[in-house]
Amino acid sequence: MFTWAQYFADWIVYQLLGLSKENHLAAALNFFIFDTIKIFILLFFITILMGIINSYFPIDKVRYALQKRKWYGLDYFFASFFGTVTPFCSCSSVPLFIGFVQGGIPLGVTLAFLISSPLVDAVTVAMFMGMFGIKTTLIYIISGIILSMVAGAILGKMKLENLLTPWVKKIIENKQQSTDIVEHDQRSLIDRFPELFKEAINIVKGVAIYILIGVAIGGLMHGFIPTNFFEQYISKDNPFAVPIAVLLGVPM
Protein backbone atom coordinates (compact mmCIF):
# COMPACT_ATOMS: atom_id res chain seq x y z
CA MET A 1 0.00 0.00 0.00
CA PHE A 2 2.82 2.40 0.83
CA THR A 3 5.43 1.06 -1.58
CA TRP A 4 5.15 4.30 -3.57
CA ALA A 5 5.97 6.29 -0.41
CA GLN A 6 9.12 4.23 0.10
CA TYR A 7 10.13 4.80 -3.54
CA PHE A 8 9.50 8.52 -3.03
CA ALA A 9 11.64 8.61 0.12
CA ASP A 10 14.41 6.66 -1.64
CA TRP A 11 14.29 9.05 -4.60
CA ILE A 12 14.63 12.15 -2.41
CA VAL A 13 17.39 10.78 -0.19
CA TYR A 14 19.49 8.71 -2.56
CA GLN A 15 18.94 10.42 -5.92
CA LEU A 16 17.88 14.01 -5.33
CA LEU A 17 20.18 14.57 -2.33
CA GLY A 18 22.76 12.03 -3.51
CA LEU A 19 23.35 10.47 -0.08
CA SER A 20 24.82 7.00 0.29
CA LYS A 21 22.75 4.15 1.66
CA GLU A 22 25.50 3.48 4.21
CA ASN A 23 25.19 7.03 5.54
CA HIS A 24 23.52 7.25 8.97
CA LEU A 25 21.91 10.58 8.12
CA ALA A 26 20.48 9.08 4.94
CA ALA A 27 18.90 6.21 6.88
CA ALA A 28 17.41 8.63 9.42
CA LEU A 29 16.09 10.98 6.73
CA ASN A 30 14.65 8.10 4.70
CA PHE A 31 12.85 6.80 7.77
CA PHE A 32 11.51 10.29 8.56
CA ILE A 33 10.11 10.95 5.08
CA PHE A 34 8.53 7.52 4.65
CA ASP A 35 6.97 7.29 8.11
CA THR A 36 5.70 10.88 8.06
CA ILE A 37 3.83 10.25 4.81
CA LYS A 38 2.51 6.88 6.02
CA ILE A 39 1.37 8.07 9.45
CA PHE A 40 -0.38 11.21 8.19
CA ILE A 41 -2.27 9.24 5.54
CA LEU A 42 -3.21 6.49 7.99
CA LEU A 43 -4.26 8.96 10.67
CA PHE A 44 -6.42 10.95 8.26
CA PHE A 45 -8.33 7.97 6.86
CA ILE A 46 -8.63 6.22 10.23
CA THR A 47 -9.93 9.46 11.75
CA ILE A 48 -12.65 9.61 9.11
CA LEU A 49 -13.46 5.94 9.71
CA MET A 50 -13.66 6.46 13.47
CA GLY A 51 -15.78 9.56 12.88
CA ILE A 52 -18.25 7.37 10.99
CA ILE A 53 -18.20 4.82 13.83
CA ASN A 54 -18.72 7.59 16.39
CA SER A 55 -21.71 8.81 14.38
CA TYR A 56 -23.50 5.52 14.99
CA PHE A 57 -21.98 4.57 18.35
CA PRO A 58 -24.42 5.29 21.24
CA ILE A 59 -21.97 7.35 23.28
CA ASP A 60 -24.81 9.15 25.07
CA LYS A 61 -26.08 5.80 26.38
CA VAL A 62 -22.58 4.87 27.57
CA ARG A 63 -22.29 8.22 29.35
CA TYR A 64 -25.69 7.75 30.97
CA ALA A 65 -24.76 4.29 32.22
CA LEU A 66 -21.47 5.53 33.66
CA GLN A 67 -23.06 8.51 35.40
CA LYS A 68 -26.20 6.88 36.81
CA ARG A 69 -24.79 3.65 38.18
CA LYS A 70 -22.27 2.80 40.88
CA TRP A 71 -19.66 0.80 39.04
CA TYR A 72 -17.07 0.59 41.85
CA GLY A 73 -14.19 0.57 39.38
CA LEU A 74 -15.85 -1.69 36.80
CA ASP A 75 -16.11 1.26 34.41
CA TYR A 76 -12.30 1.34 34.26
CA PHE A 77 -12.24 -2.42 33.71
CA PHE A 78 -14.77 -2.25 30.88
CA ALA A 79 -12.85 0.63 29.25
CA SER A 80 -9.55 -1.28 29.50
CA PHE A 81 -11.14 -4.51 28.30
CA PHE A 82 -12.79 -2.71 25.38
CA GLY A 83 -9.41 -1.26 24.44
CA THR A 84 -7.93 -4.75 24.56
CA VAL A 85 -10.47 -6.55 22.38
CA THR A 86 -10.75 -3.81 19.73
CA PRO A 87 -8.16 -3.95 16.92
CA PHE A 88 -7.19 -0.29 17.23
CA CYS A 89 -3.67 1.05 17.07
CA SER A 90 -2.66 4.45 18.44
CA CYS A 91 -3.78 6.25 15.27
CA SER A 92 -7.32 4.91 15.50
CA SER A 93 -7.53 4.99 19.30
CA VAL A 94 -7.02 8.77 19.45
CA PRO A 95 -10.08 9.65 17.30
CA LEU A 96 -12.23 7.19 19.27
CA PHE A 97 -10.83 8.68 22.49
CA ILE A 98 -11.91 12.13 21.29
CA GLY A 99 -15.35 10.71 20.56
CA PHE A 100 -15.59 9.46 24.15
CA VAL A 101 -14.50 12.85 25.50
CA GLN A 102 -17.07 14.54 23.26
CA GLY A 103 -19.74 12.24 24.64
CA GLY A 104 -18.99 13.34 28.20
CA ILE A 105 -17.48 10.06 29.39
CA PRO A 106 -15.13 10.70 32.37
CA LEU A 107 -11.59 11.49 31.30
CA GLY A 108 -10.03 8.83 33.55
CA VAL A 109 -12.18 6.12 31.96
CA THR A 110 -11.33 7.26 28.44
CA LEU A 111 -7.63 7.34 29.36
CA ALA A 112 -7.88 3.74 30.58
CA PHE A 113 -9.17 2.84 27.11
CA LEU A 114 -6.49 4.92 25.40
CA ILE A 115 -3.72 3.17 27.36
CA SER A 116 -4.98 -0.38 26.88
CA SER A 117 -5.92 -0.09 23.22
CA PRO A 118 -2.44 0.02 21.65
CA LEU A 119 -0.80 -1.76 24.61
CA VAL A 120 -2.72 -5.04 24.33
CA ASP A 121 -4.02 -5.60 20.82
CA ALA A 122 -4.70 -8.62 18.64
CA VAL A 123 -1.38 -8.44 16.79
CA THR A 124 0.63 -8.26 20.02
CA VAL A 125 -1.32 -11.12 21.56
CA ALA A 126 -0.78 -13.27 18.45
CA MET A 127 2.96 -12.55 18.53
CA PHE A 128 3.17 -13.38 22.24
CA MET A 129 1.30 -16.65 21.68
CA GLY A 130 3.74 -17.70 18.99
CA MET A 131 6.88 -16.58 20.81
CA PHE A 132 6.20 -17.26 24.49
CA GLY A 133 3.15 -19.52 24.79
CA ILE A 134 -0.26 -19.08 26.39
CA LYS A 135 0.92 -18.65 30.00
CA THR A 136 3.12 -15.64 29.28
CA THR A 137 0.46 -14.23 26.94
CA LEU A 138 -2.22 -14.39 29.65
CA ILE A 139 0.12 -12.71 32.13
CA TYR A 140 0.77 -9.95 29.58
CA ILE A 141 -2.94 -9.41 28.86
CA ILE A 142 -3.93 -9.34 32.54
CA SER A 143 -1.01 -7.07 33.42
CA GLY A 144 -1.92 -4.71 30.57
CA ILE A 145 -5.54 -4.47 31.69
CA ILE A 146 -4.60 -3.90 35.34
CA LEU A 147 -2.00 -1.30 34.37
CA SER A 148 -4.55 0.55 32.22
CA MET A 149 -7.16 0.48 35.00
CA VAL A 150 -4.75 1.77 37.64
CA ALA A 151 -3.32 4.46 35.37
CA GLY A 152 -6.79 5.58 34.28
CA ALA A 153 -8.04 5.74 37.88
CA ILE A 154 -5.01 7.76 39.02
CA LEU A 155 -5.25 10.17 36.08
CA GLY A 156 -9.01 10.49 36.64
CA LYS A 157 -8.44 11.56 40.25
CA MET A 158 -5.97 14.22 39.10
CA LYS A 159 -8.71 16.21 37.29
CA LEU A 160 -6.71 16.82 34.11
CA GLU A 161 -9.54 18.21 31.97
CA ASN A 162 -8.05 21.73 32.17
CA LEU A 163 -4.82 20.42 30.63
CA LEU A 164 -6.45 19.26 27.39
CA THR A 165 -5.02 21.04 24.38
CA PRO A 166 -7.07 23.99 23.03
CA TRP A 167 -8.21 22.19 19.88
CA VAL A 168 -9.67 19.31 21.93
CA LYS A 169 -11.39 21.79 24.28
CA LYS A 170 -12.85 23.54 21.24
CA ILE A 171 -14.24 20.26 19.92
CA ILE A 172 -15.85 19.57 23.29
CA GLU A 173 -17.29 23.11 23.51
CA ASN A 174 -18.72 22.85 20.00
CA LYS A 175 -20.26 19.52 20.93
CA GLN A 176 -21.81 20.96 24.10
CA GLN A 177 -23.17 24.00 22.27
CA SER A 178 -24.70 21.91 19.49
CA THR A 179 -28.31 20.81 19.87
CA ASP A 180 -27.80 17.93 17.46
CA ILE A 181 -26.82 14.52 18.83
CA VAL A 182 -24.58 12.85 16.27
CA GLU A 183 -25.65 9.30 16.99
CA HIS A 184 -29.32 10.27 16.44
CA ASP A 185 -28.64 12.26 13.30
CA GLN A 186 -30.95 11.16 10.51
CA ARG A 187 -28.73 12.48 7.72
CA SER A 188 -27.16 10.05 5.30
CA LEU A 189 -23.47 9.30 5.45
CA ILE A 190 -22.92 11.29 2.25
CA ASP A 191 -24.50 14.37 3.87
CA ARG A 192 -22.37 13.95 7.00
CA PHE A 193 -19.12 13.36 5.11
CA PRO A 194 -18.06 17.03 4.68
CA GLU A 195 -18.37 17.49 8.44
CA LEU A 196 -16.40 14.30 9.12
CA PHE A 197 -13.77 15.36 6.57
CA LYS A 198 -13.36 18.76 8.25
CA GLU A 199 -13.11 17.19 11.70
CA ALA A 200 -10.47 14.74 10.46
CA ILE A 201 -8.43 17.65 9.06
CA ASN A 202 -8.65 19.45 12.41
CA ILE A 203 -7.53 16.37 14.34
CA VAL A 204 -4.57 15.76 12.01
CA LYS A 205 -3.58 19.45 12.25
CA GLY A 206 -3.88 19.28 16.04
CA VAL A 207 -1.41 16.40 16.39
CA ALA A 208 0.82 17.21 13.39
CA ILE A 209 3.64 18.81 15.36
CA TYR A 210 3.76 15.86 17.79
CA ILE A 211 3.85 13.37 14.92
CA LEU A 212 6.73 15.22 13.28
CA ILE A 213 8.69 15.37 16.55
CA GLY A 214 8.02 11.70 17.28
CA VAL A 215 8.99 10.52 13.81
CA ALA A 216 12.11 12.70 13.90
CA ILE A 217 13.20 11.07 17.15
CA GLY A 218 12.45 7.65 15.69
CA GLY A 219 14.43 8.51 12.57
CA LEU A 220 17.47 9.56 14.59
CA MET A 221 17.31 6.36 16.61
CA HIS A 222 16.83 4.31 13.45
CA GLY A 223 19.78 5.91 11.69
CA PHE A 224 22.32 6.50 14.43
CA ILE A 225 21.77 3.90 17.16
CA PRO A 226 23.50 0.62 16.27
CA THR A 227 21.69 -2.69 16.78
CA ASN A 228 24.19 -3.95 19.36
CA PHE A 229 23.44 -0.90 21.55
CA PHE A 230 20.36 -2.64 22.94
CA GLU A 231 22.19 -5.94 23.33
CA GLN A 232 24.91 -4.17 25.30
CA TYR A 233 22.72 -2.29 27.79
CA ILE A 234 19.61 -4.48 28.02
CA SER A 235 20.90 -7.85 29.08
CA LYS A 236 19.87 -10.29 31.79
CA ASP A 237 23.02 -9.41 33.75
CA ASN A 238 22.05 -5.74 34.03
CA PRO A 239 19.80 -5.10 37.08
CA PHE A 240 18.61 -1.85 35.45
CA ALA A 241 17.66 -3.53 32.16
CA VAL A 242 13.89 -3.22 32.67
CA PRO A 243 13.77 0.53 33.48
CA ILE A 244 16.26 1.21 30.67
CA ALA A 245 14.06 -0.74 28.26
CA VAL A 246 11.03 1.26 29.38
CA LEU A 247 12.79 4.62 28.96
CA LEU A 248 14.02 3.62 25.50
CA GLY A 249 10.58 2.33 24.56
CA VAL A 250 8.90 5.72 25.18
CA PRO A 251 10.45 7.63 22.26
CA MET A 252 10.43 4.53 20.07
WOQUI-V108082 format. One record per residue. OMEGA is omega in radians with two decimals (999 if undefined). Layout:
omega = [OMEGA OMEGA]
//
This chain:
omega = [-3.09 3.11 3.13 3.13 3.10 3.08 -3.14 3.11 3.11 -3.12 -3.13 -3.01 -2.97 -3.13 -3.10 3.14 3.08 -3.14 -3.14 3.13 3.10 -3.11 -3.13 3.12 3.12 3.13 3.14 -3.12 3.11 3.10 -3.09 -3.10 -3.09 -3.07 3.09 3.11 -3.08 -3.06 -3.14 3.12 3.13 -3.10 -3.12 -3.08 3.10 3.09 3.08 3.13 -3.13 3.04 3.08 3.12 3.14 -3.14 -3.09 -3.11 -3.07 -3.09 3.14 3.10 3.09 3.12 -3.13 -3.13 -3.12 -3.08 -3.01 -3.09 3.06 -3.05 3.12 3.09 -3.13 3.11 3.08 3.11 -3.13 3.11 3.13 3.14 3.10 3.09 -3.13 -3.04 3.13 -3.07 -3.07 3.01 -3.12 -3.09 -3.12 3.12 -3.09 3.08 3.11 3.06 3.11 3.09 3.09 3.12 3.09 -3.09 3.09 3.09 -3.10 -3.05 3.13 3.13 3.13 3.10 3.07 3.07 -3.07 3.14 -3.04 -3.01 3.11 -3.08 -3.13 3.13 -3.04 -3.13 3.14 3.14 3.13 3.12 3.12 3.13 -3.11 -3.04 -2.98 -3.13 -3.01 -3.10 3.12 3.13 3.12 3.10 3.13 -3.12 -3.13 3.13 3.13 3.13 3.13 3.12 3.13 3.13 -3.11 -3.14 3.12 3.14 3.13 -3.14 3.10 3.13 -3.08 3.08 -3.02 -3.08 -3.11 -3.13 3.07 -3.12 -3.05 -3.08 3.07 3.09 -3.13 3.10 -3.14 3.13 3.12 3.13 -3.10 -3.11 -3.10 3.10 3.14 3.04 -2.96 -3.06 3.10 -3.12 -3.10 3.14 3.09 -3.14 3.12 3.13 -3.12 -2.94 3.12 3.11 3.11 3.12 3.14 3.14 3.10 3.09 -3.13 3.12 3.13 3.10 -3.10 -3.10 -3.03 -3.07 -3.14 3.08 -3.12 3.12 -3.12 3.14 3.09 3.09 3.11 3.11 3.11 3.11 -3.13 -3.05 -2.96 3.14 -3.12 -3.11 -3.09 3.08 -3.12 3.11 -3.09 -3.01 3.12 3.14 -3.10 3.14 -3.12 -3.12 -3.14 -3.06 -3.08 3.10 3.08 3.12 3.12 -3.12 3.10 -3.11 -3.11 3.13 3.14 999]
//
